[in-house]
Amino acid sequence: MIGEEITNIVEKQKAFFRTATTLSIKYRMEALKKLHACITRKEKEICDALFEDLGKSSYESYMCEVGLVLSEISWMIQNTPRLARRKKVATPITQFHSQSFTLKEPRGTVLIMSPWNYPFLLTFAPLSNAIATGNTAVVKPSAYSMATSRIIKEIIDEVFPQEYVVAITGGREENASLLNNKFDFIFFTGSTSVGREVLKKAAQNLTPVVLELGGKSPCIVDSSADIKLAARRIAFGKFLNCGQTCVAPDYILCERSVKERFVEELKKEIKIQYGECPLENENYGKIISLKHFERLAALIDDSKVVIGAESSAAKCKIAPTVMDNVTLDDDVMKEEIFGPILPILVYDDFDLVISDLKLKDKPLAAYIFSNTKKNIDRLLKEVSYGGGCVNDVVIHLATSEMGFGGVGASGMGAYHGERGFDAFSHTKSIIDKKTWIDLPIRYQPYKSKLFEKLLHILLR
């Protein structure tokens, strides 16, 4: 799609937004219900597309994408009337007699740019927030996940008029054209490098953004942890979607005294969950492209592999791989992995772990497996990161009751549930001043000693 066509679409959406049609709560609710019904009806086609792009089984596709989208839409349907109401707040006595309240308004015409790793979830979850708040939306799914992008467009075309919500498919040319238009808000999920470019473009128009990026998310396993359970949960969270998960544990920091036992339990769990030949497991997915496959393969140091490393370029598959005795000098520790490779580093001093994490870029997630309250509290309170879990991984993003987002290099802003409603809204602060009385204390000339004394009493 050429730039002129995209600009025309954006202008039509802005014109539709100005009609105030989307300000109607009823209109928003009907749109959300139609979207929920369409996704439910097309569940098989969606799962088929996710299998084509990423090799996801229908079970995983529903658990990690379709089901979470339906849950988020349901939450918005249930809570939008409440969140959209004006909220009364206290009024200071200096503003007697008045009423103070806040009122949320939609931002306008928004751009949602989604990635390839969870292409369905990370398109429709923010879109449901955008619809609930009364925006019009242009959706740009990833060019890498082509089959899912097609079903995304099919659903959007079926449910919404183009001037309300539209999906634009394509690659870099379409991305560039979209970012050259002036939107009222941009929601981007993807890599840090592309996120920087999105922010640069947004800055030219002073467009507010939410950036959901990534980083090297650490996972600590200390000597007090339930090692068997830790291995089970880490094996699930790390190798889910072949490690192509922005909040997957990127590397393990394991206390030396339990490292050998942890490695053995992790090897057992990988075999239990993914089988002796993971490349033949129909429920184990694939790497999105040959380019990403080759990048990941280059990160594997065969001399440090304790399990895995089998691969098939033809299938774009790499078996769940664990590397032991890894150091910060290894290639695998110099970039976000975003694949089924798990490096294990050891530590002896928890204080040094915390000190080192404070010096690193703030990750999107951090995890700790421990039964030592002091260690848990130190990670929670002293280290800055987007979000995480204690004695589990990944699952903190699977709820509409908490916001999900990054901090620092891992992103800015958050969404899901009420945080998503806030992200796609602007909150007006309003004072409704009554006319039956008008206190003279604020007006010139400032000659009254009584008024001056009153000011000092009231404003302190």
N, C-alpha and C positions, 0 to 999 in steps of 0.2 A: 504494500500500500504506500503510495507516494505521500510526501509531506503535505501537499495541498488538500488531499482527501482527509488526512488526519486532522488538519486544522479546521476543516469544515465540520467534522464530527464534534470536535471540542466546542466550537462555537454554537452548534445546535444544542449541545448539552447545557451550555451556559444559558442559552435562551430559555430552555425548558425549566431550568432551575429558577429563573426569574419569574416564571408564572406562579410560583409558590405552591405548585401541586404537591411537591414532596414534603411540604411542611405538615400535611395531614397525617396524623398518627394512623388513621384508618388505612390510608394509602400505603404507608410503610409496612403495616402489618399484613396487608393483603399480598404485597410483593414478597415478603419473607415466607409466607405460607405457600405461595406458588412455587418459590424456589425449593422449599423443603419437599414438596410433593414431587417436583420434577426430578430432584436428585434421588429420592426414594424409588421412583419409577425406573430410573436409568442406572440403578446400582450395578447390574451386570455389565453394561457397556463401559461404565467407569472403571470397574475392576479389570476388565479386559484391556483397556487402554493402559492402565498402570502396569499390568503384566507385560505388555508390549514394550513399554519404555524402560521399566526398571526390574522386570522379572518378579514383581510382587505377587504373592499368592492372594487369592480372594479374601482369605482370613486376615492377612496382614493389611491388605488394602482397606478393609472395613474397619479394623481395629485402629489403624493409625491415620486414616485419611477420611473416608466416607462417614464413618460413625462419629468422628470428632466434629466434622462439619455439621452434620445433622444436630448434634448436641449443642453446638454453638448457636445455630439458627434457632433452635427451640428455646434456648436461654434468652435470646434477644426478643423472641415473640412474647415470652412470659414477662419480661422485665422492661421492655421499651416504654410502655405507658407510664410506669413509675419514674424512670430515669428522665423522661422528657418533661415532666411536670416542673413548674417553678418551685424553688426551694426557699422558704422564708428563713431569714437569718436575723440575729439580734441587731437592733439599731442603737447606736450610742445616744446618750441623752442630749448631746450637742445638736442632734438632728431632729429634736422634738418639733413637731409631731410628724412622723414618717413611718413608712414600712419599707424594709429592705429585703431584697430577694435576688437570687441568681436564676438565670434562665439559659438553658443550653440551646444553641442554634447550630444548624449544619454549617460546615465550612464552605460548601459550594460544589464545584466540580472537582473531583479528586482523581488522581492517577494511582492505580495499584499495580505494581510490577512484582511478579512472583517468580520463584526459582524452579529448578527442575527436580530437586531431590524429594520434595513432598508437594508435587505440583498442584494437586487438587485441594488439599488441606490449606496450603499457603496462598491459594487464590480465594477460595470461598469463605474462609474464616474472617479475613479482614473485610471482604466484600459484604458479609452479613452485618458487620459493624457499621460500614458506610451506609448501607440501606436503612438500618435501624435509626440512624441519626438524621436521615433526610437528605443525603447528598445525591448527586448524580455521579456516575463513576465510569471511567475508562479503565479497562482491565487489559494488562499486557502479560500473558503467560510466557514461559520460557520456550525458546526455539529448540532446545535440546530434547524436551519431552513432547515430541510432536503429536503422538497419539492422544495424550491427555489434553494437550492444548486444543485439539480438534473437538473433543467431547465437552470441554469447558465452553468453547464458542457455541457449540450446538445448544447447550443448556441455556446460556445467556440469551442467544437469539430467540429461543422458544419462550422464555419467561418474560423478557423485558423488551419494551420498545427501544430502539437504538438511541433515542435522545435521552433515555433514562440511564441505562447501563449497556455498554458495548464492549465486546472483546476484540482486540486487534492482535492478530498473530503475525509472526515474521521474526526477523533477526535484528542485527545491529542498526540497519537503516531505519526500521520502524522505531526502535528504542531512541535513536538520536532525534528523529522527527517529533516524537512525543515530548521529549525533554526540552525541545525548543519552543514548545507551547507553554503558555502561562496557566498553570493550574492553581487551585486554591489550597491544595494539600497534596503531598506525595507520600505514598506508603511503599517502601522498597524492602524486599527480602532478598539477600544474596551475599556475594563475597564482599570483603572489605574494600578491595581495589575498585570494584564497580560502584560500591556505595560512596566512595570519595567523589567519583565523577558525577553521580546523581546529586550529591550535596553541592558541588560546584555549580551545576546547572540551576539548582533550586535557589542558590544564593543570588544569582543574577536577577531573579524576580522576587526576592525576599519571600519565597514560598516555604511555609513550615513543612517539616518532614518527620516521619518515623523511619528509622533505619534499623532493620533486624539483620545483623551481620553474623560474626562467628568468633573464632579464636581457638586457642589450644586449651580446652577445658580439662583441668586436672582432676584426678580421682585419688584420694588418699585412703590407704588401707593400713590401719595401725594394729598393734599387737593385741588389742582388746577386742577386735572385730570378730564376728561370726564368719570365719574364713570360708566355709562351705557356701553359706548363703551369699556372701559377698561375691564369690566367684560365679554363682548362678545368675545373680542379678546383673553383674557387669557383663557377662557373656551375652545376655539378652540385649542390654542397652547399647553395647558397643557394636555388635554385629547386625542389629536391626537395620534393615534397608542397606545391608552391606557396608555399614559404617558411614553411610552418606546422610548423616543426621547432624544438624548444626549443634545440638546439645549432647552429642555422644561423648563419652569419656575419651579424651584425646590421648592421654597417657596415664599410667599408674605411678603413684609415689607410694611404695610399699615399705613398711618398717622391716629392717633387715632380718630380725629374729623370726618373722613369719613368712618371709618371701618364698622360700622353697615350697612350703606347704601351700601357699596361695597359688603358685605356678602349677603345682600338680592338680589342685582342685579345678583351676581354670581349664586345664587341658581336658580333664574329665568332663566338665560341663559343655565344652565345645563339641565333644563327641556325642554327648547325650542329646544336645539341642540340634546339632546340625549334621550328625551322622559321621561315619568313618570316611565317607567320600562327599564332602559338602558340595563339590561341583556338580554332583549328580542329584542333589537334593532339590526337588521341584519347588520346595517352599523357601529356598534360599535364592535371593535375587541376584542382580548383576550390576556391574558398573555402567554408568549412563552412556559412556562413549569410549572409543578406542583411545582417544587423547587422554582422558582421565585414567584409563586402565594403564597406559604406559607411564604416566606420571607416578602412579601408585607403585607399580612394579619396580621403578627405580629407587624407591625409598626402602625396599626390603634388603637387609643385609643377611644373606644366607647363613653367615657364621654365627648369628645371634638368634636365629629362629629356633624356637622350641616346639612349635606346632604350626602347621599350615604352610603357606607360601605356594601351594599348588595353584596353578592358574591356567586359563585358556583364553588366549587373545581372541579366538574365533567366537567364543561365547561371552567375552567381556566379563569373565568371572575370576575372582581371586578368593581362595579359601580363607576362612577366619585365621588370621596369623598373629602369633604372639612372639615378640622379640624380647629376650632377657638380656641383662647386663648392658643395658643401653645407657649412654651418657649424653650430655647436652651437646657434644660435638658431632653426634650422629645426624645424618641428613634428615632422618625421620622426626627429629626434634626441632628442626629449623623452620617448619611451616605447619599450618593446620593440615592434618592428614586427610580427613574427609573420606575415609575408606576403611576396609576391614583389616587394619594393621594396628596392633596394640603394643606399644613399647612399655616396658617395665623398668623403672628406676628405683633404686633403694635409698633409704635414708636411715640415719641413726639418731638424729636430734630433731624433734618436732619443732623446736623453736626456730631452727634454721629453715625448715620447710615453710613456716609462716613468713619468715623474713624474706625468703627468696620469692615467694608468691607475690608479696607486696611490691617487689621491684619489676615484675613482669607486666605486660599489657593486661588490662582487665578482661577476663574471658566471659563468654556468654553464660557459662555454667561452671559450677564446681561441686564436687561430691566428697563425702567422707563416710567411710565405714568404720565405726568405732562404737564402743560402749563406755568411753571415757568422756564424761561431761566437759571437763576442762578443754580437751582437744576440740570437741565439737563446738563449744562456745567460741573458742579462739578463731576457728575458720569462719563461723557465722558473723562475728563482730569485727574482726580485724582485716579480713581480706575482702576487697571489692570485686563483685562479679554480678552478672545479670540475675541469676537465680540458681537453685539447685536442690539437692536432696540430702538427707541424712539416712544412711543405710539403704539407699536405693539410688537409681540413676534415671534420668530422662522424664520420669512420670510427672514432674512438676508442671510441665507445659500442657498436660491433658486435662485441664479444668477451666471452666469459665468463671470460677470464683476468685481467681488470682490473675493479675496481669502477668504478661510474659514479654520480656524485652532485655536488651543489653545495656551496657554502661561503658563509657570510654570507647576504646577501639572496637568493642563488640556491638556497639549500636547506641541508639538513643530513642527514647520513647518506649511505650508498651501498648499492648492490646490484649484482647480476650475479655469477654463479659463487660463489666462496668468500665474497666480501663480502656477497652476498645471503644465504648460509647464516648468516653472522654477524649480519646485520641482524634476521633473524627468530628468532634464538636468544638465550638468556641463557647465559653461560658461568659455570658454577659452579667455584669453586676449592676443592679438597678436600685435606686432609691425613689420611692413614690412619696413625694412631699405633699402634705395636706395644705389647703389654702385658708383654713379658718383662723390660723394664727401665723404670725411672722415675727419671730424673735429678732430684736434690733441689735443684738450683741455683735454680729459679724460686720455690720455696716460702718463705714466712715461717716462722720469724723470720730477718730479714736480718742475721745476726751474723757469718757466716763471712767472714773476710778473704780466704781462698783463693777462695771463690766470687766475691767482688767482683773479684778480680784476673782470674779466668777470664772474667767478663762483659766486662771491658775489653779482653781479648784477642780474644774471639769477636765482639763487636759494635763494630766500628770500620770 
